[in-house]
């Protein structure tokens, strides 16, 4: 029996390759439909995404190199942390008078957070409507309102506290003003976004019934967004309780001022007591705020 020649083998191989190519070409339309993303050409957005990912990776690596990040230092610091924990035990206010002073300062901190949040909401409400596209059609007013909110929101609460301490002096009033300024921008932005996502049908119903634009806002938009506003307000009050503690360290009143003093005088048992007091208060406020937000959002009127 004669062995197949090399030319016949080459012919069979070529015909097999051709059949595979033809089968692949026949399947190509189906594959394009099924895996559209894989066949989509690289666009400008895709290139920008790759460049952004590379840039973030480079920034991450540079941060490790330039900021002195070291796992060895972290492990070595655990020994020092253990010494601090020993010095903090047992947590105690020291005397009853100091305990009452700390409790009063804690109440002051909660009051700073509450008053600052409420004042911020009052200021943010009109700016939220001015920054909403579906309420104010004037592009200039909309643009200026948005930029003003962005500018105010871009300054951290601690920076506002430092500014107001130098303007009105040490004390809780500076803390209230700092939280008010910081949250006005943030709440204004959130309010405007909630207004823009409100259902248009109630507004159209008020207008078709002969109501004006103010009536449309009052009866068409406000009932939809007020539960959202209340939920956001509660969340920021919860967050500002922690912020009010921090800004107290720079002299803006509250328990943060006492915490800073105890750290400077190395009264670590008092520091531990203050930290536990703050954590317990924040935990209670978080739990109450979460329940209230759930109840408010649960009672939100359904869109029709």
Residue frames as qw, qx, qy, qz and C-alpha x, y, z in Angstrom:
[[0.000, 0.889, 0.458, 0.000, 0.00, 0.00, 0.00],
 [0.432, 0.442, -0.013, 0.786, 1.45, 3.31, -1.04],
 [0.286, -0.520, -0.424, 0.684, 1.92, 6.04, 1.63],
 [0.219, 0.915, 0.338, 0.003, 0.16, 9.34, 0.94],
 [0.563, 0.376, 0.018, 0.736, 2.40, 11.84, -0.76],
 [0.270, -0.343, -0.307, 0.846, 3.36, 15.15, 0.86],
 [0.121, -0.087, -0.321, -0.935, 1.39, 17.06, -1.79],
 [0.453, -0.449, -0.675, -0.370, -1.84, 15.18, -0.94],
 [0.464, -0.478, -0.562, 0.491, -1.29, 15.83, 2.77],
 [0.138, -0.179, -0.034, 0.974, -0.81, 19.52, 2.06],
 [0.265, -0.260, -0.526, -0.765, -3.99, 19.54, 0.01],
 [0.500, -0.523, -0.690, -0.026, -6.00, 17.93, 2.78],
 [0.385, -0.399, -0.385, 0.738, -4.57, 20.41, 5.32],
 [0.001, 0.020, -0.184, -0.983, -5.39, 23.39, 3.12],
 [0.388, -0.385, -0.617, -0.566, -8.93, 22.17, 2.53],
 [0.500, -0.509, -0.644, 0.276, -9.39, 21.66, 6.28],
 [0.249, -0.291, -0.190, 0.904, -8.18, 25.18, 7.02],
 [0.160, -0.148, -0.402, -0.889, -10.52, 26.57, 4.35],
 [0.456, -0.488, -0.701, -0.251, -13.48, 24.74, 5.86],
 [0.439, -0.482, -0.501, 0.569, -12.62, 26.09, 9.30],
 [0.110, -0.135, 0.056, 0.983, -12.34, 29.64, 7.88],
 [0.299, -0.294, -0.562, -0.713, -15.70, 29.28, 6.11],
 [0.491, -0.529, -0.689, 0.066, -17.34, 27.95, 9.29],
 [0.349, -0.385, -0.329, 0.788, -15.89, 30.84, 11.29],
 [0.043, -0.020, -0.253, -0.966, -17.14, 33.40, 8.75],
 [0.401, -0.427, -0.665, -0.464, -20.62, 31.87, 8.85],
 [0.521, -0.553, -0.585, 0.283, -20.65, 32.05, 12.65],
 [0.328, 0.056, -0.145, 0.932, -19.28, 35.61, 12.75],
 [0.277, -0.451, -0.221, -0.819, -22.64, 37.47, 12.53],
 [0.718, -0.514, -0.447, -0.143, -24.06, 35.31, 15.30],
 [0.665, -0.233, -0.347, 0.619, -20.98, 35.91, 17.46],
 [0.137, 0.270, -0.003, 0.953, -21.15, 39.67, 16.83],
 [0.489, -0.531, -0.301, -0.624, -24.73, 39.69, 18.03],
 [0.799, -0.450, -0.396, 0.052, -24.11, 37.50, 21.06],
 [0.650, -0.431, -0.108, 0.617, -20.83, 39.12, 22.17],
 [0.290, 0.889, 0.195, 0.297, -21.32, 42.69, 21.00],
 [0.360, -0.910, 0.184, 0.093, -18.98, 44.14, 23.64],
 [0.731, -0.303, 0.455, 0.410, -16.08, 41.96, 22.50],
 [0.561, 0.405, 0.475, 0.544, -16.41, 43.14, 18.87],
 [0.028, 0.979, 0.200, -0.041, -16.93, 46.81, 19.73],
 [0.609, 0.505, -0.153, 0.592, -13.99, 48.88, 18.48],
 [0.498, -0.378, -0.345, 0.700, -11.81, 50.69, 21.00],
 [0.068, 0.887, 0.316, 0.330, -13.28, 54.15, 21.45],
 [0.175, 0.634, -0.287, 0.697, -11.94, 57.34, 22.88],
 [0.633, -0.593, 0.162, -0.470, -13.67, 56.60, 26.18],
 [0.983, -0.123, -0.089, 0.098, -12.02, 53.19, 26.30],
 [0.625, 0.410, -0.256, 0.614, -8.58, 54.72, 25.77],
 [0.167, -0.658, 0.240, -0.694, -9.28, 57.34, 28.44],
 [0.851, -0.447, 0.019, -0.273, -10.38, 54.58, 30.81],
 [0.914, 0.062, -0.176, 0.360, -7.13, 52.67, 30.28],
 [0.343, 0.539, -0.245, 0.729, -5.11, 55.86, 30.77],
 [0.473, -0.646, 0.141, -0.582, -7.02, 56.64, 33.96],
 [0.952, -0.298, -0.061, -0.030, -6.43, 53.13, 35.32],
 [0.763, 0.251, -0.211, 0.557, -2.70, 53.39, 34.55],
 [0.052, 0.639, -0.197, 0.742, -2.55, 56.83, 36.16],
 [0.693, -0.583, 0.077, -0.417, -4.28, 55.61, 39.33],
 [0.963, -0.109, -0.125, 0.211, -1.95, 52.63, 39.53],
 [0.544, 0.426, -0.223, 0.687, 1.07, 54.92, 39.15],
 [0.261, -0.671, 0.158, -0.676, -0.32, 57.23, 41.84],
 [0.882, -0.433, -0.035, -0.180, -0.87, 54.27, 44.16],
 [0.881, 0.065, -0.163, 0.440, 2.70, 53.03, 43.68],
 [0.281, 0.562, -0.185, 0.755, 4.12, 56.54, 44.08],
 [0.528, -0.676, 0.045, -0.512, 2.12, 56.98, 47.27],
 [0.941, -0.304, -0.091, 0.117, 3.66, 53.87, 48.76],
 [0.735, 0.220, -0.123, 0.629, 7.15, 55.08, 47.83],
 [0.171, 0.546, -0.080, 0.816, 6.88, 58.77, 48.73],
 [0.514, -0.642, -0.022, -0.568, 4.68, 58.69, 51.85],
 [0.008, 0.468, -0.787, 0.401, 6.87, 56.29, 53.77],
 [0.869, -0.173, -0.006, -0.464, 4.28, 53.53, 54.04],
 [0.273, 0.419, -0.850, 0.164, 5.86, 50.62, 55.87],
 [0.826, -0.316, -0.392, -0.254, 4.37, 47.41, 57.23],
 [0.639, 0.023, -0.543, 0.544, 7.44, 47.09, 59.46],
 [0.021, -0.247, 0.292, -0.924, 6.61, 50.42, 61.13],
 [0.660, -0.323, -0.208, -0.645, 3.02, 49.31, 61.59],
 [0.843, -0.186, -0.500, 0.074, 4.07, 46.08, 63.28],
 [0.456, 0.093, -0.466, 0.753, 6.61, 47.91, 65.44],
 [0.225, -0.335, 0.087, -0.911, 3.92, 50.43, 66.43],
 [0.710, -0.378, -0.510, -0.304, 1.71, 47.69, 67.85],
 [0.599, -0.176, -0.557, 0.547, 3.99, 47.54, 70.89],
 [0.055, 0.069, -0.194, 0.977, 3.51, 51.27, 71.51],
 [0.518, -0.311, -0.355, -0.714, -0.24, 50.88, 70.98],
 [0.705, -0.317, -0.630, 0.075, -0.29, 48.17, 73.64],
 [0.371, -0.097, -0.446, 0.809, 1.41, 50.53, 76.08],
 [0.232, -0.186, -0.060, -0.953, -1.25, 53.17, 75.43],
 [0.659, -0.336, -0.534, -0.410, -4.01, 50.64, 76.06],
 [0.618, -0.259, -0.608, 0.425, -2.44, 49.71, 79.40],
 [0.163, -0.016, -0.257, 0.952, -2.18, 53.39, 80.37],
 [0.385, -0.236, -0.273, -0.849, -5.86, 53.94, 79.45],
 [0.670, -0.341, -0.632, -0.189, -7.12, 51.20, 81.77],
 [0.166, 0.564, 0.809, 0.004, -9.39, 51.58, 83.63],
 [0.068, 0.497, 0.307, 0.809, -11.30, 54.40, 81.88],
 [0.311, -0.635, -0.581, 0.402, -12.45, 56.96, 84.44],
 [0.120, 0.864, 0.187, 0.452, -13.50, 60.63, 84.55],
 [0.355, 0.289, -0.470, 0.754, -11.59, 61.07, 87.80],
 [0.056, 0.187, 0.582, -0.789, -14.11, 63.03, 89.85],
 [0.225, 0.631, 0.735, -0.106, -17.85, 63.60, 89.79],
 [0.106, 0.812, 0.049, -0.572, -17.39, 67.25, 88.90],
 [0.030, -0.432, 0.670, 0.603, -15.26, 66.30, 85.91],
 [0.220, 0.278, 0.922, 0.159, -17.85, 63.67, 84.90],
 [0.209, 0.782, 0.496, -0.314, -20.59, 66.32, 84.92],
 [0.024, 0.721, -0.290, -0.629, -18.31, 68.63, 82.94],
 [0.136, -0.167, 0.851, 0.479, -17.73, 65.94, 80.30],
 [0.223, 0.510, 0.831, -0.003, -21.46, 65.15, 80.05],
 [0.152, 0.830, 0.212, -0.493, -22.26, 68.85, 79.65],
 [0.020, -0.570, 0.544, 0.615, -19.61, 69.13, 76.91],
 [0.210, 0.114, 0.923, 0.302, -21.08, 66.08, 75.18],
 [0.227, 0.720, 0.621, -0.213, -24.53, 67.67, 75.21],
 [0.059, 0.789, -0.138, -0.596, -22.95, 70.81, 73.77],
 [0.157, -0.275, 0.786, 0.531, -21.46, 68.73, 70.97],
 [0.222, 0.433, 0.865, 0.123, -24.84, 67.22, 70.09],
 [0.139, 0.834, 0.352, -0.401, -26.41, 70.69, 70.19],
 [0.057, -0.612, 0.436, 0.658, -23.71, 72.05, 67.85],
 [0.166, 0.011, 0.886, 0.433, -24.41, 69.25, 65.38],
 [0.180, 0.614, 0.764, -0.079, -28.19, 69.68, 65.57],
 [0.095, 0.848, 0.168, -0.494, -28.27, 73.48, 65.25],
 [0.100, -0.515, 0.563, 0.638, -25.62, 73.53, 62.51],
 [0.208, 0.170, 0.902, 0.337, -27.49, 70.90, 60.50],
 [0.176, 0.737, 0.626, -0.184, -30.85, 72.69, 60.80],
 [0.036, 0.811, -0.079, -0.579, -29.38, 76.06, 59.80],
 [0.163, -0.302, 0.742, 0.576, -27.61, 74.42, 56.86],
 [0.231, 0.410, 0.866, 0.168, -30.89, 72.85, 55.70],
 [0.141, 0.832, 0.376, -0.383, -32.68, 76.21, 55.90],
 [0.010, 0.717, -0.359, -0.597, -30.00, 77.85, 53.74],
 [0.216, -0.164, 0.862, 0.428, -29.70, 74.88, 51.37],
 [0.413, 0.503, 0.740, -0.169, -33.42, 74.61, 50.60],
 [0.385, 0.833, 0.087, -0.387, -33.75, 77.71, 48.35],
 [0.036, 0.649, -0.651, -0.393, -30.42, 76.97, 46.67],
 [0.410, 0.028, 0.908, 0.085, -31.58, 73.41, 46.03],
 [0.487, 0.681, 0.517, -0.174, -34.57, 74.72, 44.06],
 [0.216, 0.873, -0.221, -0.377, -32.46, 77.31, 42.23],
 [0.121, -0.517, 0.796, 0.291, -29.96, 74.61, 41.21],
 [0.548, 0.217, 0.806, -0.051, -32.65, 72.19, 39.95],
 [0.050, -0.073, 0.600, 0.795, -33.10, 72.23, 36.17],
 [0.115, -0.470, -0.817, -0.314, -36.77, 71.26, 36.32],
 [0.194, -0.772, -0.481, 0.368, -37.60, 74.27, 38.53],
 [0.034, -0.824, 0.133, 0.550, -35.38, 77.08, 37.23],
 [0.788, 0.511, 0.288, 0.187, -35.02, 77.18, 33.46],
 [0.160, 0.958, -0.235, 0.039, -32.57, 80.10, 33.47],
 [0.896, 0.177, -0.252, 0.322, -29.17, 78.56, 32.75],
 [0.239, 0.601, -0.368, 0.668, -27.22, 81.41, 34.33],
 [0.569, -0.540, 0.273, -0.557, -29.09, 81.14, 37.64],
 [0.992, -0.101, -0.039, -0.071, -28.76, 77.36, 37.55],
 [0.740, 0.388, -0.310, 0.453, -25.02, 77.54, 36.79],
 [0.019, 0.619, -0.387, 0.683, -24.25, 80.15, 39.47],
 [0.751, -0.454, 0.180, -0.445, -26.24, 78.26, 42.10],
 [0.985, 0.035, -0.133, 0.101, -24.43, 75.01, 41.32],
 [0.577, 0.468, -0.345, 0.574, -20.99, 76.64, 41.41],
 [0.272, -0.637, 0.326, -0.643, -21.74, 78.40, 44.68],
 [0.901, -0.327, 0.113, -0.261, -22.80, 75.13, 46.28],
 [0.906, 0.226, -0.203, 0.295, -19.69, 73.40, 44.92],
 [0.276, 0.625, -0.364, 0.633, -17.45, 76.16, 46.30],
 [0.513, -0.566, 0.324, -0.557, -18.95, 76.06, 49.78],
 [0.980, -0.136, 0.047, -0.141, -18.97, 72.26, 49.79],
 [0.772, 0.450, -0.317, 0.317, -15.32, 72.10, 48.72],
 [0.023, 0.609, -0.523, 0.596, -14.07, 73.58, 52.01],
 [0.554, -0.162, -0.799, 0.166, -13.77, 71.00, 54.78],
 [0.510, -0.772, -0.334, -0.181, -15.60, 71.44, 58.08],
 [0.708, -0.431, -0.138, 0.542, -12.31, 71.66, 59.97],
 [0.368, 0.200, 0.163, 0.893, -11.15, 74.55, 57.75],
 [0.244, -0.690, -0.345, -0.587, -14.45, 76.36, 58.33],
 [0.669, -0.664, -0.303, 0.144, -13.96, 75.83, 62.08],
 [0.608, -0.189, -0.026, 0.770, -10.49, 77.36, 61.99],
 [0.128, 0.424, 0.275, 0.853, -11.82, 80.35, 60.04],
 [0.416, -0.711, -0.351, -0.445, -14.79, 80.97, 62.34],
 [0.703, -0.506, -0.291, 0.405, -12.69, 80.55, 65.51],
 [0.437, -0.053, 0.040, 0.897, -10.57, 83.45, 64.28],
 [0.089, -0.467, -0.361, -0.802, -13.67, 85.49, 63.36],
 [0.557, -0.618, -0.215, -0.511, -16.02, 84.98, 66.34],
 [0.235, -0.594, 0.635, -0.433, -13.61, 83.51, 68.87],
 [0.167, 0.097, -0.975, 0.111, -13.41, 80.20, 70.69],
 [0.434, 0.104, 0.576, -0.685, -16.59, 78.40, 71.65],
 [0.461, 0.301, 0.835, -0.003, -19.57, 76.46, 70.33],
 [0.415, 0.772, 0.165, -0.453, -20.85, 79.32, 68.16],
 [0.126, 0.634, -0.631, -0.429, -17.85, 78.87, 65.86],
 [0.258, -0.046, 0.961, 0.092, -18.66, 75.16, 65.64],
 [0.461, 0.585, 0.590, -0.311, -22.28, 75.83, 64.67],
 [0.342, 0.805, -0.159, -0.459, -21.18, 78.23, 61.93],
 [0.064, -0.470, 0.819, 0.323, -18.58, 75.76, 60.64],
 [0.343, 0.201, 0.918, 0.004, -21.08, 72.91, 60.30],
 [0.414, 0.721, 0.365, -0.418, -23.67, 75.26, 58.80],
 [0.245, 0.745, -0.395, -0.478, -21.28, 76.46, 56.08],
 [0.118, -0.308, 0.913, 0.242, -19.94, 73.01, 55.26],
 [0.322, 0.297, 0.895, -0.086, -23.35, 71.33, 55.08],
 [0.398, 0.659, 0.157, -0.619, -25.09, 74.10, 53.15],
 [0.293, 0.536, -0.612, -0.501, -23.19, 73.13, 50.01],
 [0.015, -0.085, 0.994, 0.068, -23.59, 69.38, 50.49],
 [0.301, 0.440, 0.757, -0.378, -27.30, 69.49, 51.37],
 [0.375, 0.634, -0.047, -0.674, -28.01, 72.00, 48.60],
 [0.231, 0.372, -0.787, -0.435, -26.53, 69.60, 46.05],
 [0.054, 0.135, 0.986, -0.086, -28.48, 66.63, 47.42],
 [0.331, 0.536, 0.498, -0.596, -31.70, 68.64, 47.57],
 [0.374, 0.566, -0.311, -0.666, -31.33, 69.76, 43.94],
 [0.167, 0.198, -0.923, -0.284, -30.72, 66.18, 42.78],
 [0.164, 0.316, 0.884, -0.303, -33.81, 64.96, 44.66],
 [0.364, 0.603, 0.214, -0.677, -35.90, 67.74, 43.10],
 [0.304, 0.481, -0.578, -0.585, -34.65, 66.92, 39.60],
 [0.140, 0.038, -0.979, -0.145, -35.62, 63.26, 39.98],
 [0.386, 0.263, 0.589, -0.660, -39.15, 64.07, 41.19],
 [0.342, 0.411, 0.815, 0.223, -42.02, 62.69, 39.12],
 [0.009, -0.005, 0.253, 0.967, -43.26, 65.22, 36.56],
 [0.199, -0.457, -0.777, -0.384, -46.90, 64.05, 36.50],
 [0.257, -0.692, -0.560, 0.377, -48.08, 65.76, 39.73],
 [0.167, -0.421, 0.086, 0.887, -46.56, 69.02, 38.49],
 [0.074, -0.112, -0.645, -0.752, -48.36, 68.70, 35.16],
 [0.226, -0.572, -0.787, -0.051, -51.59, 67.97, 37.03],
 [0.213, -0.654, -0.340, 0.641, -51.32, 71.16, 39.08],
 [0.069, -0.293, 0.329, 0.895, -50.49, 73.24, 35.99],
 [0.117, -0.265, -0.777, -0.559, -53.35, 71.75, 33.98],
 [0.233, -0.657, -0.699, 0.159, -55.74, 72.60, 36.82],
 [0.064, 0.899, 0.180, 0.393, -54.78, 76.27, 36.49],
 [0.633, -0.711, -0.006, 0.305, -52.13, 76.48, 39.19],
 [0.256, 0.914, -0.312, 0.033, -49.01, 78.61, 38.77],
 [0.637, 0.424, -0.582, 0.276, -45.38, 77.57, 39.04],
 [0.136, -0.423, 0.639, -0.629, -45.24, 78.20, 42.79],
 [0.804, -0.099, 0.252, -0.530, -48.33, 76.06, 43.28],
 [0.883, 0.306, -0.350, -0.069, -46.75, 73.35, 41.13],
 [0.348, 0.443, -0.684, 0.463, -43.67, 73.38, 43.35],
 [0.385, -0.314, 0.525, -0.691, -45.72, 73.46, 46.54],
 [0.807, 0.025, 0.348, -0.477, -48.21, 70.73, 45.66],
 [0.877, 0.422, -0.189, -0.132, -46.41, 68.82, 42.89],
 [0.580, 0.497, -0.550, 0.336, -42.77, 68.59, 44.01],
 [0.195, -0.547, 0.561, -0.590, -42.57, 69.21, 47.76],
 [0.855, -0.224, 0.247, -0.397, -44.75, 66.23, 48.81],
 [0.934, 0.279, -0.210, 0.076, -42.43, 63.94, 46.84],
 [0.556, 0.498, -0.426, 0.511, -39.09, 65.30, 48.06],
 [0.392, -0.706, 0.279, -0.520, -39.79, 66.19, 51.70],
 [0.941, -0.314, 0.115, -0.041, -39.31, 62.58, 52.94],
 [0.816, 0.325, -0.110, 0.465, -36.00, 62.46, 51.06],
 [0.091, 0.741, -0.239, 0.621, -34.97, 65.80, 52.54],
 [0.666, -0.620, 0.211, -0.356, -35.80, 64.59, 56.05],
 [0.983, -0.073, 0.029, 0.168, -33.82, 61.38, 55.55],
 [0.619, 0.498, -0.158, 0.586, -30.79, 63.29, 54.28],
 [0.196, -0.769, 0.210, -0.571, -31.08, 65.74, 57.17],
 [0.850, -0.481, 0.153, -0.151, -31.05, 62.92, 59.71],
 [0.915, 0.157, -0.043, 0.369, -28.03, 61.34, 58.06],
 [0.375, 0.626, -0.196, 0.655, -26.09, 64.61, 58.17],
 [0.494, -0.726, 0.198, -0.436, -27.03, 65.19, 61.80],
 [0.965, -0.238, 0.078, 0.078, -25.68, 61.73, 62.56],
 [0.760, 0.347, -0.059, 0.547, -22.46, 62.51, 60.68],
 [0.077, 0.763, -0.137, 0.627, -22.13, 65.99, 62.19],
 [0.745, -0.654, 0.053, -0.122, -22.15, 64.54, 65.69],
 [0.877, -0.099, 0.093, 0.462, -18.77, 63.05, 64.85],
 [0.443, 0.585, 0.065, 0.676, -17.63, 66.20, 63.03],
 [0.310, -0.863, 0.002, -0.400, -18.56, 68.37, 66.03],
 [0.841, -0.493, 0.076, 0.208, -16.21, 66.25, 68.14],
 [0.745, 0.179, 0.134, 0.629, -13.32, 66.84, 65.75],
 [0.197, 0.717, 0.089, 0.663, -13.80, 70.60, 65.33],
 [0.566, -0.816, -0.073, -0.091, -13.86, 70.95, 69.11],
 [0.828, -0.197, 0.029, 0.524, -10.16, 70.08, 69.07],
 [0.414, 0.335, 0.125, 0.837, -9.40, 73.38, 67.27],
 [0.074, -0.139, -0.372, 0.915, -11.42, 75.39, 69.80],
 [0.351, -0.209, -0.421, -0.810, -14.94, 75.23, 68.35],
 [0.585, -0.272, 0.325, -0.691, -16.51, 74.04, 71.59],
 [0.915, -0.001, -0.255, -0.313, -17.92, 70.70, 72.64],
 [0.885, -0.412, 0.215, 0.037, -16.29, 67.60, 74.01],
 [0.809, 0.443, -0.062, 0.382, -13.47, 67.69, 71.46],
 [0.052, 0.823, -0.305, 0.477, -11.87, 70.57, 73.37],
 [0.674, -0.569, 0.398, -0.252, -11.74, 68.50, 76.57],
 [0.976, 0.111, 0.132, 0.135, -10.45, 65.49, 74.64],
 [0.559, 0.672, -0.194, 0.445, -7.61, 67.59, 73.26],
 [0.244, -0.779, 0.378, -0.436, -6.76, 68.94, 76.73],
 [0.866, -0.359, 0.322, -0.131, -6.65, 65.46, 78.26],
 [0.901, 0.329, 0.011, 0.284, -4.35, 64.22, 75.49],
 [0.303, 0.772, -0.277, 0.485, -1.99, 67.17, 75.97],
 [0.392, -0.660, 0.469, -0.437, -1.79, 66.52, 79.73],
 [0.373, 0.263, -0.890, 0.006, -1.32, 62.75, 79.16],
 [0.508, -0.070, 0.598, -0.615, -4.42, 61.84, 81.19],
 [0.264, 0.132, -0.842, -0.452, -4.94, 58.62, 79.28],
 [0.015, 0.326, 0.912, -0.249, -7.62, 57.19, 81.59],
 [0.259, 0.585, 0.293, -0.710, -9.69, 60.34, 81.05],
 [0.264, 0.394, -0.564, -0.677, -9.05, 60.08, 77.31],
 [0.115, -0.077, -0.977, -0.164, -10.35, 56.50, 77.29],
 [0.132, 0.494, 0.716, -0.476, -13.47, 57.54, 79.21],
 [0.280, 0.577, -0.040, -0.766, -14.16, 60.38, 76.75],
 [0.219, 0.249, -0.779, -0.532, -13.67, 58.09, 73.75],
 [0.032, -0.264, -0.962, 0.061, -16.10, 55.52, 75.19],
 [0.177, 0.570, 0.472, -0.649, -18.60, 58.29, 75.98],
 [0.281, 0.494, -0.336, -0.751, -18.36, 59.62, 72.42],
 [0.172, 0.092, -0.914, -0.356, -18.68, 56.16, 70.85],
 [0.062, 0.386, 0.876, -0.282, -21.72, 55.30, 72.97],
 [0.247, 0.602, 0.236, -0.722, -23.44, 58.58, 72.08],
 [0.273, 0.415, -0.559, -0.664, -22.72, 58.20, 68.37],
 [0.069, -0.065, -0.985, -0.141, -23.97, 54.60, 68.43],
 [0.167, 0.515, 0.706, -0.455, -27.27, 55.66, 70.03],
 [0.285, 0.620, -0.046, -0.729, -27.73, 58.52, 67.55],
 [0.163, 0.276, -0.798, -0.511, -26.88, 56.21, 64.64],
 [0.035, 0.251, 0.966, -0.043, -29.46, 53.65, 65.75],
 [0.212, 0.629, 0.499, -0.557, -32.20, 56.26, 66.27],
 [0.220, 0.575, -0.311, -0.724, -31.36, 57.99, 62.99],
 [0.067, 0.112, -0.911, -0.391, -31.46, 54.71, 61.06],
 [0.106, 0.437, 0.873, -0.187, -34.88, 53.82, 62.45],
 [0.207, 0.689, 0.247, -0.649, -36.26, 57.29, 61.74],
 [0.160, 0.457, -0.556, -0.675, -34.89, 57.28, 58.18],
 [0.000, 0.099, 0.970, 0.222, -36.43, 53.87, 57.53],
 [0.148, 0.584, 0.706, -0.372, -39.79, 55.07, 58.85],
 [0.186, 0.670, -0.028, -0.718, -39.65, 58.27, 56.78],
 [0.154, 0.327, -0.727, -0.583, -38.65, 56.59, 53.52],
 [0.067, 0.230, 0.971, 0.013, -41.22, 53.86, 54.17],
 [0.186, 0.684, 0.567, -0.420, -43.95, 56.50, 54.36],
 [0.033, -0.363, 0.374, 0.852, -42.80, 58.25, 51.19],
 [0.666, 0.476, 0.281, -0.501, -45.71, 58.66, 48.77],
 [0.640, 0.090, 0.665, 0.374, -45.48, 56.39, 45.75],
 [0.063, 0.352, -0.376, -0.855, -44.94, 58.02, 42.37],
 [0.583, 0.481, 0.614, -0.227, -47.97, 57.93, 40.10]]
